Structures are given as structure tokens and as C-alpha cells.
Amino acid sequence: MAKISPLMVVPPVLFAVLAGLFIFGMGRDDARRLPTAQAGKDAPSIASITPLGDLPPLTDELLDAEGVKLVNYWASWCAPCRAEHPQLEAMSAEGITIYGINYKDEAPAARGFLDEMGNPYAAIGQDEPGRTALEWGVYGVPETYVIDGKGRIAYRFAGPITVEVLDKYIRPEIAKAAAE
């Protein structure tokens, strides 16, 4: 009977352990909730964003207005943004106010995306250079912020809003912000 060298067994065992850790890490809830230093603070100014064509422009006054609202950073080149779009459309149809900030995108591509997918945004602006996103602490798109009725960031979700995310995180945070 041939002897198996321990060096032959180590690589497959290490691979199995690493694969198990990766799978475990992907399923963790806290992996989906990146912290934000902005929570509880006034939403940063959006004065430097530009209008996106003839769509209603997003202003600081809209963010400071009464009522809970969402701010969604998105881009036409972002595949996860496309995946979350049906949830944004559904929330908009329910009467949830959503403001959009188009991130590092070209206006014709952004307009084409909205023409194809629908426009769930009550107002929208374009942050082509990405400076406003830096002030908000955006890691990447899509990213959605719950803004309370006093213009403060109540919650931030980094990543696409799926049906599960909508029910588990976004709706409860909207309700919490509305109750305060």
C-alpha cells in the first residue's frame, strides 16, 4: 500500500477551510451593513450636483423638508443598480419619496437607463465627478440613505436593495425614522 505524503493532503484541506470561511462570511448580516460616520448627522449638502437634463432637480431644501425620504446613489453602468431598480419602482409606487443621485456617469447614459427601466425618483441630480458622494461617505453604487424629517441621515445601506433587504432593513428603518 502506497503512503500518502502529508504535503499532498494539506492543499485540498486548506482550500476547503477557506471556501467554508468565504461561504460563511457571505451569509453574515453584518457583512451587508457597512458602518457610516454620517448616521445622526445632517445630510451633507448637495449644492454641487448638477441637474440631469430636464428632470426635477434635487436640492438641499428637498432633503431638509418634512417627511422621511430616501437618497439613492446609482449609475447606468452599475449592474447591481439594475437589479435593485424594481424595488425602487415599487417603493415609489407606494408613495415613498426617493431622490436619486447619478454617480460618475454620463448624462445620456443615465437618461437612457431611466428611459429603459423607469424613473422612481421624485427629483434627481448628477454627481459626475463624485465629489458629493465623497462627502456622503459613499463606498460605491448602489447605496441608499434613509433621511429623517429633519434632514438627518438615519440609516445607510450599501449594496443593492433586494426584496429581502427591503423587508428586513429598509422598511423598518423608514418606520423608525418616521416615528422619531
N, C-alpha and C positions, 0 to 999 in steps of 0.2 A: 504494500500500500504506500502510495507516494505521500510525502509530507508536504503540507501547505505552509508556505512561509507566512509569518505574521505580516510582512510587508505587502502581501497580496490581499489581505483582508482589510487593512486599515483604510485605503481609499474608498471602497464602497460603504464602509461603516460611517466614515466622516461625511460622505455625500448624503447618506440617509439622515443623519443627525441634522445637518444644515438644511436639507429640504424640509424636515419636520419643523425646524425653528422658523423658516420663512412662511410656511403654511400657517403656523400658529400666529405669527405676527400679523399676517394679513387679515385675520379674523378678529383682532382685538379692536374694541370700540375706541379706545384712546388713540389708536393709530390714525383714526379719521378726524380727531379733534385736535388740530394744532392750536396751541395757545396764542392769544393775542394780547399785546400790551395795551391795546385800544379799548378793551372792554370797560364800560362805565364812563368813558370819556366822550366829549363831544365829537361827532363825526368830523374828520378833517375837511377843510374847505375844498370845494371842487371848482373854484373860480377859474382854474387854469385849463379845465377841459373845454373842448370846442363843440359846437352843435354838430349833429350828424345829419347833414342835408336839411330838409325842411321838417324833420321830426320835432316834436315838442322838446325844447331844451331843458336839461336838468340844471337846477340852480341850488345854491345853498339854502334859499328860502324854502324850497320844497322839502329839503331834508329836515329843516327846523320846524316845519308845520306839524300841527297836532296829528295824532294817529300813528299807529305802527306801520312801518313800511320796510321793504327790502331793497337793498342795493346789490345788484348782481354784476360782477365783473365777468366779461365774456369776450370771445373773439371768433371770427368766422373760420379761422384756421385750426380751431380747438375742437378735436373730436369729442371729448367729454362734454363740451358745451352743447354740441348737437344732441348728445344722449340725454342731457338734463332738460332740454327745451320743452318737451311735452309737459313736464311737471310745472315749469314756469307758466306755460299757457293755461294749465288747469287752475293754478292759484290765481292768475289774473282773471280768469272767467268767474272765479268765486268772489271776486271783489277785493282781493289782496293787492295793495299798491306795490308795484315793483318798478324800480328805477334801474336803468341799465347804463353801465359804463363800458364802452367798447375799448378793449385794451390792445395797444400795439398792433393796430390793424389799419388797413387802407379803407377809406370811406366806401368806394364802390363794392368791395368785397363784403363789408359789413352790411350795406344795404341789400346786396344780393342774398345774404344769409337770411335777413329778416323777411325779404320778399318770398323766399322759398319756405321758410319754417313758420312764419307768422311773427307778429310783434306783440309780446306780452308786456311791454314797457309803457308806463304812463308818461315817462319822459326819459330822454336818453342823451348821453354826451359821449364824446370820443376823447380818449387819452392815448393818442398815437405815440407820444414819446415815453409814456409810462411813468411820468413824474408823480402824478396824483396817486397812482397805485402804490408807489413807494411810501407816500405819506400815510396811506391807509394800512400799510403793512402787508400788502398782497404778496403771497408766495408764488402764485400762478393762477391761471384761469382753468376752470371756473371757480369763483369764490363768491360767497353770498353773505351779506351782513344784515342782521335784524337791527333796525333803528327804532328806538322808542319814540314816544310822542313829544319828547323834549330834545330830539336831535342827537341823542347819545347812542353809541354802539352798545347794544345789549348782548349780541351774540355774533359769532362768526363761524361759518362753515367753509372749510377749504375742500374743494372737490365737487364732483357732480352731484346734484340733488336727484336721487332715485326715489321711487315710491316709498321704500323703506326709510330712507333718510328724511324724507318729508314728514312721515308719520312719527318717527322716533325722535327727531331733533328739531326740525324747523317749526312745525305746528306748535309743539309745546313751548318753544322759545317765543313765538309770536304771542301766544296766550299769556305767558309770563310777563312779557313787555307791556301788553295791553292792561294787565291787572295792576301794574305799578303806577 
